[in-house]
Amino acid sequence: YLTRTLMFLFAAYGLGNLGYIAFEQCFNFYLRDQFLLTSGYNGIIKAALGIISIISNATLCMWILRQKRVSPYIAGVMGICTAAMLGVILFQSPVPFIVVNVLFFAFYFVSVPLMQNRAAVLGAGEGSNLVMGAFNAMKSFGSIFGSALAGFLYEWTPRMPFIFGCAAFALAAVMALLMAKSEKA
């Protein structure tokens, strides 16, 4: 059941989830610790992200899912996430930092259903339960290790979880690109 394309998909999803969890675990604390923003700002930002998530999934994600080939778009979405995370690392003031975070979250929220769709399509048939189980295992991998890494990396330096997240997303984008190429072959 485990094809080359699925291996690239699982690697992209695992790396993306690892980077996202490491990033997300530190985001709220970073706003408070580095920019001295109150929890009210965190709440407003999270509420805005919820609305942006709904809009991005109802528009961009649905448009991509209607395309003939979805995998190249996944690579592009992961590339945009990487670029946004690079902006997170580079910006030192709160407003641009929050803007690139919103961009990152919007595209990350699009990437998840796209990858779920690919797993369902690529794993259709007799091994579908194994494929979806492995897909969920990659999510657990990212959640467990991303959370653990976030704390250790933040102790080292507050920007380190974002640097790690950016590197993880860059590798995820490469894996998604390899997935798209292996599907084409």
N, C-alpha and C positions, 0 to 999 in steps of 0.2 A: 504493500500500500504506500510505502514511503518513496515517492519519486524524487528526482533531483529538484523539480520545481517546488514540491512541498517542503523539501529541506531548506531551500532558500526562503520560502515563505515563513517557515517556523523560525529561522534565524533572524529574519527581518522583524517579525513580531516580537520575539523574545528580547532582542536588543532594543527595539523601540520601547517596549514596556519597561525594561530595566532602566533606560534613560529617563523615561517619563516619571516613574515612581521615585527615583533618586532626586529628580528635579522638583516634583510636586510636593514631596515630603518636606523640602526646605523652603519652598516658595513663601508660605505664610510667615514662617519664622524670620526669613530674610527681610521681608517688608517691615516687620516690627523691629528686628535687631539692627538693621543697617540704615533704614530710612525713618525709623521712629514713628511709623504709621500705627494707628490704633487698630484694634480688631474690627472696628466699624468699617474702616477702609477695606480690610480683608473681606468682610461680608459683602460690601458693595461690588468689589471686584469679582468675587465668586458668583454673585447673582448675575452680573453682566456676562460672565463666562457661560453660565447656564443658558442664557438667552442666545448668546452667540453660537453655542453648541447646537441648539435647536435649529437656528437659521442656517448654519453651515451644513448640517446634515439634511435638512429639508430641501436645500438648493444644490450646492456643489456636490455633495455626496450622491444625491439622487441622479444628477446629471451624469456624473462619472459612471455610475452603475448602469446607465442606459447605453454606454458606449460599447462598441464591439470588443475592444480589448481594454480591460481594466488595469492590468498589471503595470503598464508604463505610467499610468496616472498615480499608482501607489508609489512608485519610485519618485515621481515629481513631488508628491505630497510630503514624502519623507525628506526630500531635499529642501523643501520650504521650511519644514520643522527644524532642520539642521541650521539653515541660514538664520532663522528667528532665534535659535538658541545662541548662535554666535553673537547676535545683537544683544542678548541678555548678558552675555559675558562682557561685552565691550562698553555698554552704557552704564554710566556711574550715577546718573540722576534719576529720580523716581518716575517722572512722566515718560521719557523714552523707554525706560526699563519696563514699565507696565504695558506700554503699547506693543512692544515686541513680544511680551509674554502673552498678551491677548491673541496676537497673530499665531504664536506657537500653539496655544491651546486650541484655537479654532481649527487649525490644520490637523493637529493630533486627533481631535474628536472626529474628524472626517476619516483619518487613516484606519481607525479601529473597525468600523463596519465594512470598509473596503476589504480589509484583510480577512474578516470573518466571512465575507462573501466568497473570496477566493478559496478559502479553506473548504467551505461547503461545496463549491463547484468542483474543485479539484479532487475532493474526497468523496464525491458522489458514488454510490454503488455499495458493493459488499463491505468495503473497509471504512465506511463513513463514520462509524462510531469510534474507530481507532484514530482517524484523522482529527475528529473534533476533540477527542480526549487528549491527544498530543498537543493540539492547539491550546486547549485550556491549561495544560501542563506548562507551556511556555509563558502563559500569563502568570501562573503561580511562581514560576522561576523569577520573572521580573519583579513581582510584588515582594517576594521574600528577600531576595538579594539587593534589590533597589533600595528597600527600606533600611536594611542593615548598612549598606554603603553610604547612604545619605548622611546618617549620623556621624560615621567615622570621617567622611570627607569634609563635612561642615566643621568639625573640630580642627581639622588640618588648616583650612582656610574657608571662609564663607562662600566664596565663588566656586570652590572645587566641585560641589555637586552639579553645578551648571556646566562646568567644563567637561565633567564626566558624561553628563547627559548629552552634550553636543557631540562628543566622540561616539557615544553609543548610537545616536541618531545618524551620524555620518556613516557608520558601518551598516546600520539598518538600511539606509538609502542604497548603499552598494549592493547589499543582499537583495533588495527589492528590484534593483536594476538587473542583477543576475537572474532573478526569478522571471522577469519579463523576457529576457533573452532566451532562457531555457524553454519558456512556453512557446516562443516563436519557432524554435528549432524543431 
